[in-house]
């Protein structure tokens, strides 16, 4: 793959990329190379949009109560992929429906619940703590009690962390012999530092990201995930089109979709994808069913790059990307719990969501 320059593309060059797009008047599919100059796309770029359409169609077929397998795509049938919209994923839905808006509404309590859940990112761990300790609140937080519950779970051979994120251990410099103790202590420090009030006072998502990023073991990827989760609450009200931080999987996906990004950074490529989405669906003659009128946001386009990185290991194995991985590890296993989706009330889409519709 051609090495991507680190300097930013002049504005005129970005404008050129937009100027070359044209409406699909006769429904003939135009090659991506004709509309993405000066960027140099690969065949995986078309797969990116096709995947988004079919994965979103699967989402709607499932909530409409249609029987499995919900798709004719053999790769989607066999392997686990996140939804086109991050907020539609099972863990995000649990966070929105069962954690953020249930319980005390003070900012520090909402922050505590969100970060406690997301540090482990595992529904079963949250439910274990709640069933053992009762209502989980910052006001009654006890390091020793939480530690005892999690220790017992580990001794019984249970996994308390999700496999979705690789949570850092802090390395040899930490005084904690178990990872969960580090994270309980980290959460406690955030609350003692009055971080919820600091984040509530942020005017931009980027500034809130920086505050989270300043804490030990919280890198760019986790800070971006956490600020996105906090933004589902009423603590802050940032637009998801304001700020994006590409994760390792997204960077790999971008490298598979483009031979050359013409000097655009990964974040700029993601923004370009979000801005071009309707033109791309039109170019490929695809019908994308949005989230009740909500367009794909930066976080969603970032996630889609990560998913197409995995998908293309099977669909286009000749395009190796940055990692060179060739297999998709996680197999698809449907969950029995089916929640009617709900989203942050401030998005204004919940009134449109009806059972089997």
Residue pairs with C-beta under 8 A, 6 or more apart in sequence:
1 255
1 259
1 321
2 40
2 259
2 260
4 260
4 261
4 263
4 264
5 263
6 263
6 265
7 263
8 263
8 264
8 265
8 268
9 38
9 262
9 263
9 264
9 268
13 38
13 262
13 263
14 264
14 268
14 272
16 37
16 38
17 36
17 37
17 38
17 39
17 262
17 272
18 275
18 276
20 34
20 35
20 36
20 37
21 35
21 276
21 279
21 283
22 30
22 35
23 279
23 282
24 30
24 282
24 283
24 285
27 285
29 283
29 284
29 285
30 283
32 41
32 45
32 46
32 283
33 40
33 41
35 279
35 283
36 45
38 262
39 258
39 260
39 261
39 262
39 264
39 269
40 258
40 259
40 260
40 262
41 257
41 258
41 259
42 256
42 257
42 258
42 259
42 316
42 319
43 316
43 319
44 253
44 256
44 257
44 308
44 312
44 315
44 316
44 319
45 257
45 258
46 284
47 308
47 311
47 312
47 315
47 316
48 253
48 257
48 273
48 304
48 305
48 308
49 277
49 280
49 281
49 284
49 286
49 288
50 284
50 286
51 81
51 304
51 307
51 308
51 311
52 84
52 288
52 296
52 304
53 281
53 286
53 287
53 288
53 289
54 71
54 73
54 76
55 76
55 81
55 83
55 84
55 307
56 83
56 84
56 85
56 288
56 289
56 290
57 70
57 71
57 289
58 70
58 71
58 76
59 83
59 84
59 85
59 88
60 289
61 70
61 71
62 70
62 338
63 338
63 340
63 341
63 356
64 356
64 357
65 356
68 334
69 77
71 77
75 311
75 314
75 315
75 328
76 332
77 332
78 328
78 331
78 332
79 310
79 311
79 314
79 328
79 330
79 331
79 332
80 328
80 330
80 331
80 332
80 333
81 307
81 310
81 311
81 332
82 89
82 303
82 306
82 307
83 89
84 296
84 300
84 304
85 291
85 294
85 296
85 297
85 300
86 92
86 228
86 299
86 300
86 303
87 93
87 96
87 232
87 291
87 343
87 344
88 291
88 341
90 123
90 335
91 121
91 123
91 162
91 164
92 229
92 232
93 339
93 341
93 342
94 123
94 126
94 339
95 114
95 117
95 118
95 229
95 232
96 232
96 342
96 343
96 344
97 339
97 342
99 113
99 114
99 117
99 126
100 110
100 113
100 114
100 232
100 233
101 233
103 109
103 110
103 113
103 135
103 136
103 137
104 110
104 137
104 139
105 234
107 196
107 197
107 200
107 235
108 138
108 191
108 194
108 196
108 197
109 137
109 138
109 139
110 196
110 233
110 234
110 235
111 138
111 190
111 191
111 195
111 196
111 199
111 230
111 233
111 235
112 136
112 137
112 138
112 141
112 187
112 191
112 196
113 136
114 226
114 229
114 230
114 232
114 233
115 187
115 190
115 226
116 126
116 129
116 136
116 187
117 126
118 225
118 226
118 229
119 167
119 183
119 186
119 187
120 126
120 160
120 161
120 162
120 180
120 183
121 161
121 162
121 164
121 165
122 159
122 160
122 161
122 162
124 158
125 150
125 153
125 160
125 161
126 136
128 149
128 153
128 158
128 160
129 136
129 146
129 149
129 150
130 136
132 149
133 145
133 146
133 149
138 191
141 188
141 191
143 184
143 185
143 188
146 184
147 180
147 181
147 184
150 160
150 180
150 184
151 178
153 160
154 160
154 178
154 180
160 180
161 167
161 179
161 180
163 330
165 221
165 222
165 225
167 179
167 183
167 217
167 222
168 217
168 219
169 179
169 182
169 217
170 176
170 179
170 182
170 216
170 217
174 182
176 182
176 185
182 217
186 215
186 216
186 217
186 218
189 215
190 196
190 215
195 211
195 212
196 235
198 211
199 208
199 211
199 212
199 227
199 230
199 235
199 236
200 235
200 236
202 208
202 211
202 236
204 238
204 242
204 243
205 227
205 231
205 236
205 238
205 239
205 242
205 243
206 242
206 243
208 227
208 230
208 236
208 238
209 223
209 224
209 227
209 243
209 245
210 223
212 218
212 222
212 223
212 226
212 227
213 219
213 220
213 223
218 226
220 245
221 245
221 247
221 248
223 245
224 243
224 244
224 245
224 247
224 299
227 238
228 240
228 299
230 236
231 237
231 238
231 240
231 344
232 344
233 344
234 346
237 346
240 297
240 298
240 299
240 300
241 274
241 297
241 298
242 298
243 298
244 267
244 270
244 271
244 298
244 299
244 301
244 302
245 267
245 302
246 254
246 266
246 267
246 270
246 302
246 305
247 302
247 306
249 305
249 306
249 307
249 309
249 310
250 266
250 270
250 302
250 303
250 305
250 306
250 309
251 266
251 305
251 322
252 305
252 306
252 309
252 321
252 322
252 323
252 325
253 304
253 305
253 306
253 307
253 308
253 309
253 312
253 321
254 261
254 266
254 269
254 270
254 305
255 321
255 322
256 308
256 309
256 312
256 316
256 319
256 320
256 321
257 305
257 308
258 269
261 268
261 269
264 272
270 298
270 301
270 302
270 305
271 298
273 280
273 301
273 304
273 305
274 295
274 296
274 297
274 298
274 300
274 301
277 288
277 295
277 296
277 301
278 295
281 287
281 288
290 296
291 343
291 349
292 349
292 352
292 353
293 349
293 352
294 347
294 349
296 304
309 321
309 323
310 328
311 328
312 319
312 321
313 325
313 326
313 327
313 328
314 328
317 326
320 326
340 353
340 355
341 353
342 350
342 353
343 349
343 350
